[in-house]
Amino acid sequence: MTCAEYQQAWIEAENGSEASPEIRTHFTKCVLCQEFTYEQETLRGHVRNLAKTEVAPESLRNKVEAGIQGRRPIRGSGRRVWIGVAAVAAMVLLGLAAAGLHWYRSNHALSPDRLARDFIADHLHYLPGREQIVSPSAREVESWFQGRVDFPVRVPEVPSAVLQDARVCDIAGRKAALLHYRRESDQTLVSLFVTPEPKSFETKKRPIEVWESNQGLNSALWCHRGLVYSLVAALDTASMQQIADSIKRQAR
């Protein structure tokens, strides 16, 4: 299972309260999924806080109150009143949830650091057999991506490594092209992700370049001509820099 699938299972299991041992074990070990549960709880907290301060319009509250009190006990009217009250409550809660979601999205726009961590997580959970095309031919892989993603994919050469396979993956709700390479000297797996640059990145005043490390992996992320490139591998910083520089030269 991917992190996205584990997270969906977590939600379906009443936010983990009824999660299976397999799901719980994954969440205790996966930094990305732990961050997901933290953000979910933060969002619920903000919605609860909004519920304490946001109230329905006075006219609506008067109508509900009048309906509850009633003028005469009419057969079946009590049930209709409570259905109406439930409907009003549902609308209020929906409005609060929407307000909370809007607040969350506006204050937690996708950042380069967050995207870099998501790329690392995908590399960590790589399983053989998930590739969608296996080929050492850059031209063949480029042709395969046409129509499967809405952005151009140019397959660069990676120093001392051979193109192995590729696939389309989901990173933070966005389509990304993933290219896998194998270093000839030690068979180290090298991942190169390419995805469109998020609009939130446009607010940055300077060129974006992010270096991240997690669980023995190093990651380099940068932007070029409207695309985000992320290189992930269990290699030292000098080797990563050499590969990143080579890819940047080929993209000019």
N, C-alpha and C positions, 0 to 999 in steps of 0.2 A: 504493500500500500504506500501511496505517496503521502506527503504531509497534508496536502489538500484533502485527501480521502480520510485521513485520520481526524482532521479537524471537523469534517462533515459528520463523521461518526460520533465525535464528542458532542456536537450540538444535538444530534438525534438521541443521544443517551442522556438527555436532560442536563446538558452542560457538565457531563462527566459523572453525575451522581449515580448513573446506572451503567457506566462504562465497563467493558470487559477487561480482564487482567492484561490482555495484549495491548489494548488502547492505553491503559494506565501506565504500563511499562514504557511504551513509546514516549508518552508525555513527560515522564520523569527523566528521560535521557535527551530529548530533543529541545534545543534552545529555541528554535523557531516556533514550535508548538506551545512552549511555555509562554512565549511572548504573545501568541495568539490568545491564550486563555486570560492573560493579564489585560489585554486590550478589550476582550469581551466583558470582563468584570468591570472595567473602567467605564465602558459605555452603559452598562446596566446601572451603575452608580449614578451617572449623570442623568439618566432617564428618571431614576427614583427622586433625585433632587429636584428635577423639573416638576415632577408630580406634586411636590410640596408647595411650589410657588405659583404654578400655572393653574388658573381656575376657568371654568366655563363662563360665558357671558351671563349677566344677571337675568336677561330675558329668558334664556334657556333654562337656567336654574329655577326660575319662577314657574315655568311650564311643567318641569319635572315635579316640583314640589306640589303644585296643584293637582297633578295627575295622581301622585301618591296619596294625598289626603282624600281626594275624591269628594264629590258632593252627595252622591247616593250610591249605596252598594248595588251595582248592577251585575247580574250574573255573567261571569267570565271577564268582567272588567279588570279584576285584580291581576289576572294573568297577563292581559294586554299591557297594563301599566308597567309590570315588572319587565316585560319584554322590551318596552320602550326605554325603561331605565337602563337595562343591559345594553341596548343599542347605543344610548348616549354615552355610557361608560366606555364602551368599545371605541367610539369615535374619539373621545377625549384621550384615551390611552394611545390610539393610533397617532393622533396629533403630537402627543408628547414624544412618542418613539421617533416620529419623523423629525421633530426638532432636535432630539438627541443625536440622531444619525447625521443630520446636517452639521451640527456642532462638531461631531467627531471627525467627519470628513474634512471640514474646513481647517481643523486644528491638527490633523494627522495626515497631511498630504504625503504622498509617497516621496520619501527622501532617498538620495543616493546611497546613504549608509544602509537603510532598510532594504533597498533593492539588492545591494551587494550581499547582504546576509541571506536573502532568499536564494540567490544564485548558489551560494556556498551550500545551503541546505539541500538544494536539488542535486548537486554533485555528490554530497554525502550519502544520499539515498539512491544513488544510481544502481540499477540492477541489470545485469546482462539480459538481453532479450527484449528490452523496451525500445531499442532502436527501431526506426521505421525505414531506414535505407542504409545498407552496408555497402560502401564503395570507397576506394582510394582515389576516385576521379573527382577533382574539384568541379569540372564542367558538368558531370552527371548529377552531382549533389545540388549545384546551383539550379539546374533545370528542374529537379525534383521539388525544390522549395517554391517555384513559381506557381501561383494560384493557391498555395497552402498558407502563405502569410502575405500581409498587405504592405510589405516593404522589400526592397532589394537585398538579397543575400549574396555577398561575394565571399567565396571561400579562399582565405589566405593560406600561404605556406607557413608552417610553423618550424622554426629551426630545429633540426635533429629529431623531427617527429613525423609520423605518417598519418594522414587522414584515415580514420577508421569507419565512422558511421555518423548518422545525423538523425534528428527528429524534431518535431514541433512540441514544445512543452508550455505549460501554464505557469507563469511566474507572477505572483501578486495580482492575479486576475488579468494578466496581459499575455498575449501570444509571444513566444520567443523562439528563435531558431537556435538549436543547440548542435554544435559541431564537436565531435570527439576525435582526439588525436592520441597516438601512442608514441612515447619517446622510444627510440630504437635502442638506446643504451641500457635502460632499466625498466622499460615497459610501463612507466608511469602514465596514468591517464590524465590527459589535459582537456579541460572543457572550455569551449569558447561560446558564450551566449551573445546573441544579437537581438535587440528589441527596439521599437520606436522610443524616442526620448519622451518621457512624461511631460505634460505641460507645466507641472510644478517645478521642473528643473529650470524653466525659463527665468525664474525669479533670481537665480544665482547671478552674481555680478562678475564672476570669473570662471574660467574653464573648470569643468568638473573632473576630478581625479580622486578616487577613493581606494585606499589599501586596507584590506581587512584580513584578520587571521582567526581561525577557529578550528579546534580539534585537529591540529597538524596540517591544516590547509592554508594556503595563501591565496588572496584574491586581489586582482587589479581591475578597477572599473573606470571607464572614461567615456566621453561623448564625442561624436564626430559626425557632422552633417546630418543632424536630426536622429541619429541612432545611438543607442547605448551598447557598448562592448564590455563584456566582463570575462576575464580570464581566471580560471580556478584550477589549482593543481597542488599536489603535495611536493612543492619545489621550494628551494630557497629564494630569497628576495632577488638576488642577482640574476638567477635563471629566469624568474618571472619578468624582471625588467627587460631582459634581452628579448624574450618572446613578445612582450607588449610593444616594445619599440619597433620590432620587425613588422608586426601587424599594422601599426600606425603608419609606417612608411608605405606599405602596400595599399592603404586606404586613401592615400593622397591623390 
